[in-house]
Amino acid sequence: MTEDNHSLTTEFILIGFTNHPELKTLLFQVFFIIYLITMVGNLGLVALIVTEHRLHTPMYIFLGNLALMDSCCSCAITPKILENLFSKDRMISLYECMAQFYCLCLAETTDCFLLAAMAYDRYVAICKPLQYHTMMSKKLCIQMTTGAYIAGNIHPTIHVGLLFRLTFCKSHQINHFLCDVLPLYRHSCVDPYINELMIFIFAGSVLVFTITTVIISYLFILFTIFKMKSKEGKGKALSTCASHFLSVSIFYGSLLFMYIRPNSVNDEDKDIPVAIFYTLVIPLLNPFIYSLRNKEVINAMKKIIKNL
């Protein structure tokens, strides 16, 4: 392998949605609206939780950090999509590629642990309400949030570090709208087996641990709900849990299908549809799923609007 061949792979072309030039204006408008709503919804929720003292509880602290991570995910992905729709070269350097993946993996990993923490918080609140303030202390809340961010930073650091063992000598064109590790593995002229193994082990461990926590928490919650005598209370609790669990299921299902499915490295045709869900759809929906159905958040919004 010559040095010239290696030098040719310091930049990539993200072809993504640009295979349909007749749709670029429509796609730009759609993604811009999604980006705008996502940022306003998530950052607005963060600001609301920070300013409203009644929302300084574990559930809303987790929710605020989830919204912050969704904003980071959207910032890392969507502006590059919008730029590439009208850019002539659509180039991204290898280091920009790594930085984009780092931000994406940071946000998604932290989200996994925050969702698990939120599920546990709801389990304690519904199943052990008399022990809630003891079991979900402020100290534990801070520890769980800090742990989520630590894990969120360690996970992408491992995979970005392992990318430096690879050299890229195949096509410059990446059939994706973002720089993920799986498309990079396909363009490596070094066997990415170790990288694939590590992403399977670490991503699998994160997903198995957090999904197990979420499922067990919601099973206990469902058992408690079905024991309720009040039909109104049972319906309200079921409605809230169903919307939360739907969001969690789409998020985890997309990640599992993307990174843990057999032959995920070679099966590139399914990358874009799956990635759309966990990078664009979920950050867009989360503020509405977790906030607009919540009376405390709605009342806090009304209070702020009245004071304007």
Buried (B, 14 or more C-beta within 10 A) or exposed (E): EEEEEEEEBEBBBBBBBBEEEEEBEEBBEEBBEBBEBBBEBBBBBBEBBEEBEEBEBBBBBBBBBBBBBBBBBBBBBBEBBBEBBEEEEBEBEBEBBBBBBBBBBBBBBBBBBBBBBBBBBBBBBBBBEEEBEEBBEEEBBEEBBEEBBEBBBEBBEBBBEBBEEBEBBEEBEBBBBBBBBBBBBBBBBBEBEEBBEBBBEBBEEBBEBBBEBBBBBBEBBBEBBEEBEEEEEBEBBBEBBEBBBEBBEBBBBBBBBBBBEEEBBEEBEEBBEBBBBBBBBBBBBBBBBBBEBBEBBEEBBEEEEEEE
